[in-house]
Amino acid sequence: MTIMYMMKKYIKIIGTVAVAVAAIGGMAYGIYVIGHSEKADEGEDLQTAVREETVIEVDTTVLCRQTFQKQVLCNGRLAAIRRAELMCPKTGEILQSVNVKNGQRVSAGTVLAVADTRERRSALEKSQRDLEKAKVELQDKLIGLGYDGITDNVPAEVLHRAEVTSGYYSARFALRTAEQALHDCSLKAPFGGRIADLVARPYQRGDKFCTLIDDSFFDVEFKVLEAELVSVRTGTQVKVSPFVDGELSLDGTVTEINPTVDAKGLVSVKARIKNTSDRLMDGMNVKVTIENSVPDMFVVPKEAVVERDGYHVVFVYDNKTHRAVWTYVDIMYGNLTSFAITGCERKNTTVNEGDIIITSGNLNLADDTEVKIKEDRGS
């Protein structure tokens, strides 16, 4: 009786465990199925996102006819319109004073230096005394000739003879010479400008004094290729910018074209600019840009043109398919920022007004690539 009771009890326990195991298994399977389904959904979403990310966003511009600023770039050098090598007053003699320094700006007539004047002042005083004595001698001569000593009443021939014989003529000439000698002890600026290469010192003997530079205007000397000469003529406008400061730009005008071509096929040209900056100096190296307007051209930014298989290519955006169309072009002209383009003659392609040209993101584009125009962030 007891054995039968125990067997029934074990059977009941085993059944309960089996039911529990089955329930746990069912729950695990359900969790697995749900998790697998979620992963599948996540995978599909990821694939969709990857496909969306592969669409390249680009900037565009609409092709239209406009005036292209054709540019010829050259290197040049500035030269002041006037310069003078000034010598010390009374060369070889001791300087009494030096009144300027390098870089100083002076006006015409400014006294730059003075030589020792002691001997010249003494000579001037002596010549003044000699002239006074000669005046007395002249009056005595005229009175002896029957005149009252007033020169206005004496005939010209008689007066001239009396001036010579009395010594008045020679004394007057000696006075003018002495005055000029004293005047020559001072060195004055012949024109307004800046002092450069000053070598003279006070109380020293010297020959060269300084270089005076008139830099109110500069002549820009540069050379262009013989083939580019068609873009240059007297009166052509240029822009000049020093290498040391690319942000500084001055306008100038071509004033001279040397009518010869050198052995390297270059032609010398000179343009003039007004100096509006203290940073420009005589002899400075500059960049010269010659600009000419070419009307009725298709103009695109330089970034819009790429090279493929040795040809120049632009990508035209197709509004219907939203794809980039590979289009061969020829470059007619170029400047610092833009190209003037036409269809490629060798590939028999054309570009037309109204074409939407891709200007960014085109370095890795291929023909018929799907693209998306960037949204205007400012709108």
PyMOL commands that set and color helices and strands:
alter all, ss='L'
color gray80, all
select helices_A, chain A and resi 2-53+118-144+151-153+156-166+168-183+226-231+302-304
alter helices_A, ss='H'
color red, helices_A
select strands_A, chain A and resi 56-58+60-62+65-87+95-98+105-106+111-115+186-188+193-196+208-225+237-242+250-257+266-274+285-301+306-308+311-318+323-334+338-343+356-358+369-373
alter strands_A, ss='S'
color yellow, strands_A
deselect
rebuild
show_as cartoon
